[in-house]
């Protein structure tokens, strides 16, 4: 019985070590697990990411924005630099609140916007972050509340079509 317990404890310890998250490019967001035997991407790409969900991580940031950081970190793990990627994000729907400045977020929700540092980190790695003007205004956000790191587009629909016509792959988070 003691041998079985030690064996189980060893497996749990090895499992915990193997699951440790890394942040090769964007520190603190989008953690990834090293998988040495996995087939790795060999080149970057053109990607437009459609974000409408307002689900949050345990830290309170938008889960879909965190997945964008994970995408950048996964490519980084494979040795592909952010400069070899062309990543754009269009935010709309329930996720619209993620792109509001602290002043606007405080006015509407009474607290700071937990996504601003993540958006800044994404921008620093070349990710273009955009928001649908239709979602922004129809959801009651003032245009002057828009985070200065974020570009305003006519709509998510027209932005997605335009990027797809330019050869971008679409990911829906």
NUKOL-611979 format. One line per 8 residues: their letters; for each residue x, y, z of N, C-alpha, C. Coordinates in steps of 0.05 Angstrom, whole numbers. Atoms other than C-alpha are relative to their C-alpha. Layout:
! residues N
a> X/Y/Z/X/Y/Z/X/Y/Z  ...
This chain:
! residues 173
xxxxxxxx> 17/-24/0/0/0/0/18/25/0  -18/-23/-2/57/48/18/13/5/-27  -12/-3/26/90/34/-49/-19/12/-20  21/-11/17/25/49/-85/-4/30/5  3/-28/-7/18/115/-47/23/17/-11  -24/-15/10/90/136/-64/-1/2/-30  3/0/29/78/117/-137/-20/21/-9  21/-19/7/14/158/-140/10/29/6
xxxxxxxx> -11/-26/-7/48/217/-105/21/9/-21  -20/-6/21/105/214/-156/-13/8/-26  15/-7/24/56/214/-214/-12/27/2  12/-27/-4/20/275/-186/21/21/-1  -22/-20/0/86/311/-176/11/4/-29  -9/-2/28/110/295/-247/-21/15/-17  22/-13/14/42/316/-274/0/30/5  0/-28/-7/46/382/-237/23/15/-13
xxxxxxxx> -24/-12/12/116/396/-263/-5/3/-30  4/0/29/96/379/-335/-20/20/-9  21/-18/7/37/426/-333/7/29/5  -7/-27/-6/75/489/-313/-2/18/-24  5/-19/22/54/548/-356/25/17/-5  -21/-18/8/104/589/-395/-12/24/-15  9/-24/13/97/659/-423/23/11/-17  -24/-7/15/150/663/-478/0/28/-13
xxxxxxxx> 0/-26/13/127/729/-510/-16/20/17  17/-18/-16/69/761/-471/0/-10/29  -3/8/-27/86/756/-398/-26/4/16  23/-1/-18/30/740/-349/-27/-5/-13  25/6/14/-23/726/-402/4/-22/-20  -1/20/21/-39/668/-448/20/-22/5  -19/20/-6/2/615/-413/-2/-25/-17  -1/24/17/24/555/-454/18/-21/13
xxxxxxxx> -15/23/-11/53/486/-439/18/-10/-22  -20/10/19/116/462/-473/-6/-29/-6  4/28/9/105/398/-514/21/-6/-20  -23/4/17/173/379/-542/-5/-18/-24  5/19/22/146/322/-586/-22/10/-19  22/-10/17/90/364/-617/10/10/-27  -6/-12/26/90/384/-690/-4/30/4  1/-29/-4/106/458/-689/-6/15/-26
xxxxxxxx> 4/-16/24/83/512/-737/28/10/-10  -26/-8/11/139/533/-784/0/28/-12  1/-27/10/115/601/-807/-24/14/12  22/-16/-11/70/658/-785/-23/0/-20  23/-1/18/5/677/-817/-15/26/4  18/-23/-2/-49/729/-827/-26/-10/13  23/10/-16/-104/720/-774/-17/23/9  19/-19/-12/-166/760/-757/-16/-16/21
xxxxxxxx> 13/14/-22/-197/741/-690/-26/15/7  26/-10/-6/-271/752/-677/-6/-5/29  5/2/-29/-284/766/-603/-26/13/7  26/-10/-9/-355/773/-577/-7/-8/28  7/11/-27/-354/735/-511/10/18/22  -8/-16/-23/-352/770/-444/9/-18/23  -10/18/-21/-328/708/-406/27/10/10  -26/-9/-11/-270/723/-359/16/-23/11
xxxxxxxx> -18/19/-12/-210/686/-333/-3/2/31  0/-2/-29/-199/674/-258/12/26/10  -12/-25/-7/-159/738/-258/-18/24/-7  19/-22/7/-218/778/-286/4/12/-28  -3/-11/27/-191/791/-356/-17/-16/-19  16/13/20/-230/773/-418/14/-26/-10  -11/26/7/-219/699/-434/9/-1/-29  -7/0/28/-219/711/-509/25/16/-6
xxxxxxxx> -25/-16/3/-166/766/-505/24/-16/10  -21/16/-11/-125/719/-462/8/-22/-20  -5/20/21/-131/667/-518/17/12/-23  -17/-13/20/-101/718/-566/29/0/9  -27/1/-12/-41/724/-519/11/-28/-2  -9/28/3/-38/648/-519/9/-7/-28  -8/4/28/-36/647/-595/28/11/-5  -26/-13/3/23/695/-594/21/-17/14
xxxxxxxx> -19/15/-16/57/654/-539/5/-28/-13  -4/26/13/46/588/-577/19/3/-24  -19/-4/22/79/616/-639/28/6/11  -26/-6/-13/135/643/-594/13/-25/9  -11/26/-9/144/574/-564/12/-16/-24  -10/13/25/154/549/-636/22/15/-13  -22/-16/12/207/602/-649/-9/20/-20  10/-19/19/162/646/-691/-5/26/15
xxxxxxxx> 2/-26/-13/168/719/-672/-26/15/-7  24/-15/6/108/766/-668/2/16/-26  -3/-15/25/138/806/-726/-5/-18/-25  6/19/22/127/743/-769/-30/-6/-3  29/4/0/52/746/-754/-14/26/-7  17/-24/5/-3/793/-776/-27/-7/13  23/7/-16/-56/788/-723/-17/25/5  19/-22/-6/-118/832/-718/-23/-12/16
xxxxxxxx> 23/8/-17/-175/828/-668/-23/20/-4  23/-17/1/-245/854/-677/-18/-7/24  16/4/-24/-284/862/-612/-28/11/-4  28/-9/3/-360/867/-610/-17/-16/21  17/15/-18/-420/840/-572/6/5/29  -5/-2/-29/-411/826/-498/28/8/7  -28/-7/-5/-336/836/-504/6/29/-3  -5/-28/6/-344/909/-523/11/15/24
xxxxxxxx> -9/-14/-24/-333/932/-452/30/-3/5  -28/4/-5/-262/905/-454/18/23/-11  -16/-21/13/-239/964/-497/-5/28/10  7/-26/-11/-265/1020/-453/23/9/18  -20/-12/-18/-216/1067/-418/-8/-3/29  6/1/-29/-210/1067/-343/-21/21/8  19/-21/-6/-248/1133/-340/-29/-9/-6  26/9/9/-307/1105/-379/-9/-25/16
xxxxxxxx> 6/25/-14/-304/1037/-344/-9/7/29  7/-8/-27/-305/1071/-276/-27/13/1  26/-13/1/-364/1114/-296/-22/-20/-3  21/20/6/-403/1054/-321/-2/-22/21  0/24/-17/-381/999/-273/11/5/28  -10/-7/-27/-348/1035/-214/27/-13/7  -26/13/-5/-281/1000/-222/18/3/-25  -18/-1/23/-219/999/-267/-5/-23/-20
xxxxxxxx> 2/20/20/-219/960/-332/23/-20/2  -21/19/-4/-181/895/-319/14/-9/-26  -11/9/26/-166/885/-394/20/20/-12  -17/-20/13/-125/948/-408/29/-8/-2  -28/9/2/-57/918/-391/4/-22/-20  -1/21/20/-72/857/-433/-1/12/-29  1/-13/26/-92/901/-492/26/14/-7  -25/-14/4/-29/942/-484/22/-21/-7
xxxxxxxx> -19/21/5/13/878/-482/-3/-12/-29  6/10/27/-21/853/-546/10/20/-21  -9/-21/19/-9/919/-581/30/2/-2  -29/-1/0/64/918/-561/12/-22/-17  -10/22/17/71/852/-599/-12/1/-28  9/-5/28/39/881/-662/-29/-8/-6  28/7/4/-33/858/-652/-16/25/-4  18/-23/6/-83/907/-683/-26/-7/14
xxxxxxxx> 24/4/-15/-142/914/-635/-21/21/-10  21/-18/11/-207/942/-664/-27/-7/14  26/4/-12/-278/950/-638/-22/9/-20  23/-7/17/-345/952/-675/-14/25/11  14/-25/-9/-375/1022/-671/-29/-5/6  29/6/-5/-445/992/-675/-4/-12/28  2/12/-26/-433/950/-613/6/21/22  -8/-20/-19/-398/1007/-577/-23/19/7
xxxxxxxx> 20/-21/-4/-453/1058/-587/-28/-12/8  26/12/-7/-514/1011/-584/0/-12/28  -1/11/-27/-490/983/-518/3/22/21  1/-23/-19/-489/1053/-487/27/10/8  -27/-11/-6/-414/1067/-487/4/26/-16  -6/-25/14/-392/1137/-504/26/-4/-16  -23/3/17/-342/1142/-561/25/10/13  -23/-11/-14/-296/1184/-518/11/-18/22
xxxxxxxx> -10/20/-19/-290/1125/-470/18/-20/-12  -16/20/13/-254/1084/-522/30/2/7  -29/3/-7/-184/1061/-501/16/10/-25  -16/-11/22/-133/1099/-543/16/-21/-15  -15/21/13/-99/1033/-560/-17/-15/-21  19/15/16/-161/1010/-598/-11/17/-23  11/-14/23/-185/1029/-668/-30/-5/-3  29/2/4/-259/1042/-683/-6/-7/-29
xxxxxxxx> 8/8/27/-288/1006/-744/-30/5/-3  29/-3/6/-356/1015/-777/-16/-23/13  14/22/-11/-377/945/-757/19/-25/1  -15/25/0/-350/876/-739/-5/-15/-26  7/15/25/-387/847/-799/17/9/-23  -15/-10/23/-354/892/-850/30/-4/3  -29/4/-5/-286/886/-817/8/-29/-5  -6/28/5/-288/810/-818/0/-6/-30
xxxxxxxx> 1/5/29/-309/809/-892/25/12/-13  -23/-14/12/-254/859/-910/26/-16/5  -25/15/-6/-199/819/-874/0/-27/-14  2/26/14/-224/753/-903/7/3/-30  -6/-6/28/-221/784/-973/30/5/-5  -29/-5/1/-148/802/-958/16/-25/6  -15/25/-4/-131/729/-944/5/-7/29  -4/6/-28/-135/729/-868/-16/-25/8
xxxxx> 15/22/-12/-155/665/-832/-16/11/23  17/-10/-21/-212/676/-784/-1/-20/23  4/15/-24/-212/650/-713/-22/13/16  22/-10/-16/-274/657/-671/4/-8/29  -3/5/-28/-262/664/-597/-24/10/15
